[in-house]
Amino acid sequence: MSNTSHSFSTVLPLTSFGNVLLFLFNILLATTIIFLNVSVSLSILLNAALRSENRFMYMLSTCFSDICSGVSFYYVGVLDVRDTYDSPTRTYFIVLTFLGISFMAILAAQADRYHAVVSPFKYSQRMTRNRSLLVICTYWVYAFIIVAVNNLVTFGVAKHIIGIGTFAGNVVVVVIMIGLNIRLFVIARFQLEREPPSAERDNKRSSIYLILVVAAFFLGTWLPIFSHTIVCNFFGWECYTFENDGTDPLRILPRVNAALTPILYIRGCAALRVTLLTRVWRPCCGRR
């Protein structure tokens, strides 16, 4: 993953209380990300009813990519690492790709909920479980194709691709995500209220509110690094660079979101919460 001749040290010298606190925070954040996302993943995999719903497949995809982000944060967040084009400690865009996959998963989940609520009959015909899994596999494969391309071309070409791709792709996708959020909120707030009370209506509304909150937190933690990347890479402005990724708040924020997302899933879905408590956490605690 990196040049073996490079000597690794902690994210900051452990010579002051603040440095030790940051070091422990990054370890705790990585551990929390892995623990919560593994817990939610097991809850979905152990419950056949959850596995039968498409929206939980997108949750599972998000959890898998966030688990990889948590594992990788033990490297990029705990050690003195700069994950840039020419750094000897770089990860060849692999770590950033796991974060990007979470981004695509949440966008796909938003589109899935929008289609399910606006055109439920067409949705039930078109979006079978296998087709949803195909969508998930497609954006995973696409993400790693981009990784391969960036690693096969020269440094200058890779930087150019990232600059233009980040500007065009992220701006368009963020606008779509915000637009879907507004549209889904209108549907949940006004359109579903006109339907007669039923368990199906309540399920639709709760699933919409859940993805709305998840997407809102995602945008709040990702927009700073999106803006920074666009300004620095596309416009070519001189930007302040932190000593390493573990001290860069713009790179830490997306990892905080990776810990928040499973909490929101647990809080917003009763069936998932019950499975987690009764079939994942309770048996584990009972064995001790």
N, C-alpha and C positions, 0 to 999 in steps of 0.2 A: 504493500500500500504506500510505502514511502521509501526513501533512500535509506538503506540500512546503515550507512556510514554516519548518519546524523545522530548526535547524542541527545536523547530525550531528557527533559526535565519537567517539573510540574508547571502548571499554567502561570504561576507567579512564584518567586522564591518565598518559601514558608518562613519568612523572617519577621512578619508582623501579624497582628491579630486580624486585620482586614484581609490580608492575603490568605491566611488560613481559612477565614470565613468564606471567601469566594471559592476556594478549593473544595471545601466541604459542601457548599451549596451546589456546585456543579456535579459532584458525586451523587448527592441526594436527588437532584433533578433527573439525572440519567436513570437512577434506580427507580424513582417514582414513575417515570415514563414507561419503563419496562414492566413494572409490577401491575400498573393499572391497565395497560393495553393487553398484557397477557391474560389478565383476569377477565376482561370483556371478551376477548377472543375465545377463551374456553367456555364462557357462558353461552355464546352464540353456537359454538360447535357442539355443545352438549344438549342443546334444545332443538329438537327437530322442527317445532313450530316456528322458531325464530329463523332457522335456516331456510325455511320455505318462502320467506318474504324477501323481496329484492333489496329493500332498504337496509336490511341487516347484512347483506352481502357487501354493500358499500361500506358499512360500518367495519366489517371484518377486514376489508381491504385497507381502510384507514389505519386500523389497529396494527396490521402487519407492517406497513411502512413506518409507522411511528415506533414500533418495537425496534426496527432496524436503526431508526434515528437515535433511539435511546442507547442502544449498544454502541453505536458509533460515537456518541457524545462522551463516552469514557475515554475515547482517543482525542477527539478534536476539542473537547471542553475541559478535560482534566490535565492534559499534557500541553506543553508549549508547542502548539501547532497552528500554522496558517495555511488554510486550504485554498490556495490561490494557484494561478496557472503555473508559475515557475518556482513554487516553494518546494524544497526538498522533503517536506512533510505532507505534501498534498495527497489527496485521496482520489485523484483522477476523476473528479466530479461525481463520484459514487455517493458520497454522503449527502451532497446537495440534491441528488436525484431522489433519494428517499423522501426528502422534504417536499420536492416537487410532486411526487406521486400522491402524497396526502392532499396537496392542493387540487390535483385533478380528480381525486376521489370525492372530495366535498362538492366540487362543481358538478360532477356526474350525479351525485346524490340529490343535489338541488334540482337538476333537470328531470331526474326520475320522479321526484315528488310532484313537480309541476305537471308533468305528463299524466301521472296517476290521478291527480285531482281534476284537471281540466278535461281530460278525455278518458274516463275510467274504463269504458267499454273497449276502446281501441287499445288502451294500455294493457288490459288483460289478455288481448289477442296477440299483440306485438311483443311485449316485453316479458317473455317467459324467463324462467330462472336461468336456463342455458344461455339465452341472449344477454342477460345481465352479466353473467360470468364472462361472456365473450367481450363485452364492453370493458370490463375490469382488466381482463388479460391484454386487451388492445392497448390501453394506456400504460400498462406496465412495460410491455414490449417496446412501445414507442419511446418511452423515457430512456430505456437502456440503448436503443438505437442512437439516440441523440448523444448519449455518453460515448458510445463507440466512435461516432463521427468526430466529436470534439477531441478524442484522444488520438485519432489517426492523422489529423491535419496539423499544420504547424501552429506555433504559439500565436502568431499574429492573426491567422485565419480563425483560430478558435476564439480569440478575444472578439473578433469582428462578428462572428456568428452569435456569440453570447450577447453582445451589445445590442445588435439588431433584433435577435430573437426575444430577448428580455423586454425590450421596448414594445415591440409589436404584440407579442404574445401576452405579456402580463397586463398591458393596458386594456387590450380587448377582453381578456378573460375577467379582469377585475370589474370592468363595466358590465359584462354579462352577469357576473355574480351579484353585483349590487342591483341590477335590473330584476333579476329573478327573486332576490330578497324582497324587493318592493312589491312585485307581483304576487308572490306567495303570501305576503302579509295582508294584502288586499283580499285575497281569496279566503284566508283564514278568518279575517275580521268581519267581512261582509257577506261573501258568497255562501259560505257554509252556514252562516247564521240563519239563512232563509230556508235551509233544509229542515225537515222534521227531526226532532231529537231521536237519536239512535246510537247504538254502539259503533256502527260504521262511521258516522259523522264525527263522533268523539275521537275515534282512532285516526281519521284523516287529519283532524285539527291538531291533535297532539304530535303527530309525525311532522306536520308542517312547522309547528312552533319549535320543535326540536332542531330541525335542520336550519331554521332561521337563526336560532341562538348560536348554534355551532358555526355557521357561516359568519355571523357578526363578530364572534370572538376571533375567528380565523383572520378576517380582514383587519381587525384591530391590531393583531400581533404581526401580521405580514406586510401591511402597507408601508411601514417604515423602511424595511429592507428592500422592498420593491422600488420605492422612490429613490433610495440611496443607490441601488444598482443601476437604475435608468440614468440618473444624473451623472454618475461617475463613468459608466461604460459607454453610454450612447452619446452623451453630450461632451464627454472628454474633460469634464471639470476636475480640478484637483480636489480630492476628498481626503479627509483625515482617516488614517488607517490605524487600527489598534494593533497592539503588539502581537496578539494572537486571537484565535476565535473564542477562546474561553473568557476573554475580558471584553469582548465586543457585545454590547447590549442588543444591537440590531440582529446579531446571529443567535443570541440567547433567547430572544422573544419567541421565535418560531418553535423552539424546544419547550418553552413554557406552554405554548398552545398544544403541543403534543401530549402534555400532562393534563391540560384542562379538558380536551375533547372527550376522553373516556369518562371523566367525571360528569360531563354534560349528558353523555349517553346514559349513564347509570341513573342520573337524576331525572331525566326526561322520559324514560321508558320503564314502566312498572314491571312488565314481563321479564325484561333483561335484569332488572334489579332483584327480582325474586329468585331467578335462576342463579345469579351471582352469589346471593347470600346462602341459598339452600344447597347448591350443588358444587360450588367452587370454594368459597371461603369457609363455610361451616365444616365440610369434611376435612379440609386442610387443618383447621384449628382442632378438630376432634382427634386427629392422629397424634397430636402432641401430648 
